Amino acid sequence: MRVVMAASEAVPFAKTGGLADVIGALPRALHRLGIEASVVIPAYGSISTERFQLTPTEWTLQVPVGKQTVTAGVLRAELADGLPVYLIKADQYFARDGLYGTADGDYLDNAERFVFFSRAILALLEHLGPPDILHCHDWQTALAPVFLRFDLQRYPSLEPVRTVFTVHNLGYQGLFWHFDWHLLNLDWRYFTPNWLEFYGKINYLKGGIVCADAITTVSPTYAEEIQTPEFGYGLEGALVARRQALTGILNGVDYTEWSPEHDSFIAARYSADDLGGKAVCKADLQATVGLPREAKVPLIGIVSRLVDQKGCDLIAEVAPRVLRKRVQIVVLGTGDPKYREFFQGLARKFKNRIAVRIGFDNALAHKIEAGSDIFLMPSRYEPCGLNQIYSLRYGTIPVVRATGGLQDSIIDFNPQDGSGTGFKFAEYSGTALLACIERALQTFRRPATWRALMRNAMAADFSWDRSAEKYVELYRQLMAKRNP
């Protein structure tokens, strides 16, 4: 079976969020199951030619975008296991510092950039030969299934290809005004509510949902949630209409990178059988961020985009009360200015209680996972989430809201029988969050119970191999429908 993964980012080449982690790991897990997998991403100007060996190919792609034909090149690189990565080179679209925009906002030509990229993916497949499965991710590649359905005469060799479209976050849809429709080279009859039209705009994500052979989300609970008005962002009707094609598959994590047994960023290695290194990591984290080295004070870690979706409004509501207890908090992230200013203000008011680092720092993220006692993730919604799963492996107990992948990956602690891997609350309110944090703090004060809970968490297995098996089964079902 041949599977091509198409996405706008992939670790280690380019990353803004969890999508890149998935694209860097899932193809390798598929490969371990005997699947011939490869990846297609843009050749961004931010990808270091010194760090990565990017080999030019002799292929030239002719890509229609509106009335023009754009000529593009193809570079080749490899993932860690030698799997091929094809990078579409078109400097007029991708030779920029940012992937999607700047600090001032999205690039004004994103509609054109990702029409081009979706068309270029298909042009590349004509060179590679049709795969069994084209697996597209998020709005930036959502038009590829659309073009295969509505413009197949341009790509006749790709008729056998079955398409899978994964929604990583329904909140980001690729919405553009209708004046950009000419870029797609599609008949206006597809600009209707049944297809790509969405309240007068073009909705790229909707196109993937209505046109792909199968749709997946990154957790089973999120697949159910997005069929409701609360979580559907206006697309719940389209998703309900295609519910027979919709599956939720929980993301895995890469334990070669996120595991305290062999993490190169942390001060000491440790495991469920030998937790001694955890205390060393906590002291190192406290020293790194300038907090007092207090072994018995519970340390709460937050690694997050500082936005409403991640529950920052709830954290802002309860943080002053939490900090008046005997706790420490370390925050790493970037996002809305109001939350950056809020956390920085807390750090000035509660010196020696909270440390705040604005920005992205991969090494510090690892240190926070290893050195914290509790990891806070009270998301308003969470398609999957990765940090709560990383936290489990590090014995850093998650406090989460029971939504999406947080609901699917964390088992609420039961003090009666000692079962569970973390603490969950359901109601989206500061009162519910505060009560959940208090439950965690009370349990932390019972060291033997807490150590048992840590070992429960560290025993949880969310490796990519388990998730990849479910994808392979989905691919096989699609191929069986193609070849009855």
Protein Blocks (a to p, Z undefined) as FASTA:
>chain_A
ZZddddfbdcfkbccbfmlmmmmmmmmmmmmnopacdddddddfklcfklpccdddfbdc
dddehjbccdddddddddfkopacdddddfklmmcfbfnbcfkbccfklmmmmmmmmmmm
mmmmmmnopafbdcdedjklmmmmmmmmmmmmmmmmlmmpccddddfblkbnopadfklm
mmnopafklmcfklmggghiacfklmmmmmmmbdcdfbfklmmmmmpfklnnopmmmmmm
mmmmpccddddddfklnccklpckbmbdcdfklmklmmmmmmmmmmmnopacdfklccdd
ddddddfklopmmmmmmmmmmmmmccdddddddddfklmmmmmmmmmmmghkaccdeddd
fklmmmmmmmpmbdcdddfbdfkopmlmmmmmnopacddddehjllmmpccddfknopaj
bdcdfbdcfklmmmmmmmmmmmmmmmklmmmmmmmmmmpccbfklmmmmmmmmmmmmmmm
mmZZ
